[in-house]
Every structure is written in structure tokens, then in C-alpha cells.
Amino acid sequence: MDDLATRAALQRHWDASDANDFEAEHDIYRDDAVLDYPQSGERIRGRRNIQQSRFMQPNKKRFTVRRIVGGGDFWVSEFVLTYDGVPSYVVSIMELRDGLVAHETQYFGDRFDPSPSRAHLVEHVG
């Protein structure tokens, strides 16, 4: 799979995630894929287990992709994942093998208030 096709597959994955299309969302994973959540210390092995963990997640969620960068077998997606109206900022690192995700690591960051000490140095975005 070339980089354009991989980027399109990743966009379809995030679009399916946003639409709660749990079957299409997981087409991108190998059967033996591994998903790591370092902040909670969790590892999920296997495409079906990854799919089931997301299906069982009770919150209403929305995905807004900010950017997808990468090439070859290494891709990074940056997106906002909103659970029940509360945004988390997420980076997903995907390692592919034979055109499918073999390993994914997701890092989550919550919003925080800007520091007054640097107010004169920044511009406000989003």
C-alpha cells in the first residue's frame, strides 16, 4: 500500500470511529494487533478485543482529526476525542505490517488553562 492509500485508510478509520461504525473502524487492524494505553497501563491484544473494548465504551464520543502524518509503516494521527462533550487531545501512533495496523499506542491529554506568566508571549488558538 502506498502512502496516499494508507493516509486514505487512516482517514476512513477515524471517520468510522466518529460514526460509531465499529466494523469499518477496525478494518485497519491485523487480527493480532496490539493497542497500548500508557497512561492507564492497559494493553489490548487482538483486533476483536480492541473492537469489543470500544463497543462497550458507554460515553457518547466524537472524533475530530487535526492531522495525519507519516510514511511507510509508521503513522501519527492527532485528533480531538470528545467524550460526552468534554474534549481530550489525543495522539495515536500506528505501526503497520503488510498494510494493516500491527501496533497502536494512544496518548491522551486533557485541556488546561493558560499560564498568566506567559500571556505576553502567546496567541490564543482554538
C-alpha positions in Angstrom: 0.0 0.0 0.0 1.5 3.4 -0.9 1.4 6.4 1.4 -1.7 8.0 -0.3 -3.7 4.8 0.1 -2.5 4.4 3.8 -3.5 8.1 4.6 -6.9 7.4 3.0 -7.3 4.2 5.0 -6.5 6.1 8.2 -9.0 8.8 7.4 -11.7 6.2 6.8 -10.7 4.6 10.2 -11.2 7.9 12.0 -14.4 8.7 10.1 -15.8 5.3 11.0 -14.7 5.9 14.6 -16.7 9.2 14.6 -19.7 7.5 13.1 -19.6 4.6 15.6 -19.2 2.2 12.7 -17.4 -0.4 14.8 -16.9 -2.9 11.9 -15.4 -0.4 9.5 -13.4 1.3 12.3 -11.5 -1.9 12.9 -10.9 -3.0 9.2 -7.5 -1.3 9.5 -6.2 -3.7 12.2 -4.4 -7.0 11.8 -6.1 -9.9 13.6 -3.1 -10.0 16.1 -2.9 -6.2 16.6 -1.9 -4.7 19.9 -3.3 -1.5 21.4 -1.5 0.3 24.3 -2.8 3.0 26.5 0.3 4.0 28.5 -1.5 6.4 30.9 -3.8 3.6 32.2 -1.2 0.8 31.9 -3.5 -1.2 29.6 -2.7 -3.4 26.6 -5.3 -5.0 24.5 -4.3 -7.9 22.2 -6.3 -8.8 19.1 -8.5 -7.0 16.6 -11.7 -8.4 18.1 -10.7 -7.5 21.7 -9.9 -3.9 20.6 -13.2 -3.7 18.8 -15.1 -5.1 21.8 -13.4 -2.6 24.2 -14.6 0.3 22.0 -18.1 -1.1 21.5 -18.5 -1.5 25.3 -17.4 2.2 26.0 -20.6 3.8 27.2 -19.8 7.5 26.5 -21.0 9.5 23.5 -17.9 10.2 21.6 -16.8 12.4 18.6 -13.5 12.4 16.7 -12.1 15.5 15.0 -8.9 14.8 13.2 -6.4 17.6 13.2 -3.7 16.0 11.1 -2.3 12.7 9.9 1.4 12.5 9.2 3.7 9.6 8.4 5.0 7.4 5.7 5.7 3.7 5.0 4.9 1.7 8.1 4.8 4.5 10.7 1.9 7.0 11.0 0.8 9.5 13.6 -2.7 10.9 13.9 -3.5 13.9 16.1 -7.2 14.4 17.0 -9.6 15.7 19.5 -11.7 13.0 21.1 -14.8 14.4 22.8 -16.4 12.2 25.4 -19.9 13.5 26.5 -18.9 17.0 25.4 -15.5 17.1 27.1 -12.5 17.2 24.8 -9.3 15.2 25.2 -6.4 15.8 22.9 -5.0 12.5 21.5 -2.0 11.3 19.6 -2.2 7.9 18.0 1.0 6.2 16.9 0.3 3.4 14.4 2.9 0.8 13.2 1.8 -1.1 10.2 2.8 -4.5 8.8 1.6 -5.7 5.4 -0.6 -2.6 5.1 -2.5 -3.1 8.4 -2.0 -1.8 11.9 0.1 -4.2 14.0 0.6 -1.9 17.0 -1.1 1.3 18.1 -0.2 3.5 21.1 -2.7 6.2 22.1 -1.6 9.2 24.4 -4.4 11.4 25.9 -4.0 14.9 27.2 -6.7 17.0 28.9 -7.2 20.7 28.3 -5.7 23.1 30.8 -5.9 26.8 31.5 -3.2 29.0 30.1 -0.5 30.3 32.4 -0.6 34.0 33.2 3.2 34.0 33.3 3.5 33.6 29.5 0.4 35.6 28.5 2.6 38.2 26.8 4.3 35.5 24.6 1.3 33.6 23.2 -1.6 33.9 20.9 -4.8 32.1 21.6 -6.0 29.4 19.2 -9.0 27.1 19.0 
